[in-house]
Amino acid sequence: MIRETNDWLTFKHQFLQIIQLSDGTEGQNRLVYSPNWIAAQSELIGFGQQIGLTSMVDTYGNVYLDLPGKDDQVIAAGSHMDTVVNGGKYDGLYGVLGGLQAIRTLKKQLGTPQHTLRLISFSEEEGSRFNATFTGSKFYALHESAGSLEDGTGWTFDDARQQAVTRLQSLKNVLIKHPSLPKSFTELHIEQGPRLINNHAQIGLVAGIVGQRRWLITIQGESNHAGTTPMNNRHDALQTTVTMISKLAEFAQQIGDGLTFTVGQLNVIPNAANVIPGKTQFTIDARHADNQVLDQFEQAINKTSDQLEDGQITVTTEQYVKDEPATFDATLLSQNEQIVQRLGLTSQVMVSGAGHDSYVMNQVSPTTMIFVPSEGGISHAPNEYTCSADLKAGIEVLMASLQAQAY
């Protein structure tokens, strides 16, 4: 068990050390390869070395902390160190430090494991600085590079990466290494939604992750004078956009609660008060656990585009994300169900509506996730909060799961 006077106080102290790196900003700001991110990964390496873990950093800045076992098989846990802009305290960081705490306690109580226990702090998951997500786990698991990317200030991904990673790899006793893939991977995370809170459940046992598709829609009309162009002689791209979004929202509601539909970005050109908009671009994000439902929604986008009343307006649709639904390992899920029952915790099996590094790791290793509640279902915001009792419960489940797998 995690004792209030010892292990839990260590977790709280380390958690506070990391979040204080973003003091002076609204929320948490650890964008990948930024000074706050470098400082946080450096602190984590120090935490691991203090308890005798082997520290490794690869060329993307993923941090690996190993408790060597009696054989060469690896049981891994972890999450990501980066945040969104003005993010919350728990997203990613809880899984990193909770994993470290679980390994620390197991080492103290049980000594050397049969299989090596590894904590992974992935460099990037959110896609908040560069237009790419899961670059850390994709590099580790799939050997995928991020390609040619640039942030809003002109920094290239490679320049930022090389500068930050050089700092980490120069730390004392850090090995420069891309370690082997684990036998299994477990990610501890806040839910980022309201289901556990609404159902009064302490633990979410994640069976998989929804499929996700994203499109960039471009509507080309004709700019003209706002005061002199009659209403029946307009080719207004924004009015067409509003109509299209409204029809898609109605279709999404007809499908049911399982489908989520979001227009998160909208650009209006020329974006002037006295000019009829001649062009718009907007994004569509759709998610569901069933590919057939996503196919239906994609057909609805195409149908809505083809049935516009104004023949002088054109619609271009570009799909730039198509992630298949993921099903996690059934054996690990069953094992965690038994652990939760043994610990006397309330739980529910669920599918994650958000993407996680586990989505990538599931492609190469048996993978499972453990959720704890998010108060109010709030995440990616400064007021993101999970109470101490739920944080403790999640670490207890993770620790019991790692013990069952590694000892």
Secondary structure by P-SEA (a helix, b strand, c coil): ccccccaaaaaaaaaaaaaaccccccccccccccaaaaaaaaaaaaaaaaabbbbbbcccbbbbbbccccccbbbbbbbbcccccccccccaaaaaaaaaaaaaaaaacccccccbbbbbbccccccccccccaaaaaaaccccccccccccccccaaaaaaaaaaaaaacccccccccccccbbbbbbccccccccccccccccccbbbbbbbbbbbbbbbbcccccccccccccaaaaaaaaaaaaaaaaaaacccbbbbbccccccccccccccccccbbbbbbcccaaaaaaaaaaaaaaaaacccccbbbbbbbccccccccccaaaaaaaaaaaaaabbbbbbbbbccccaaaaaaacccbbbbbbbccccccccccccccaaaaaaaaaaaaaaaaaccc
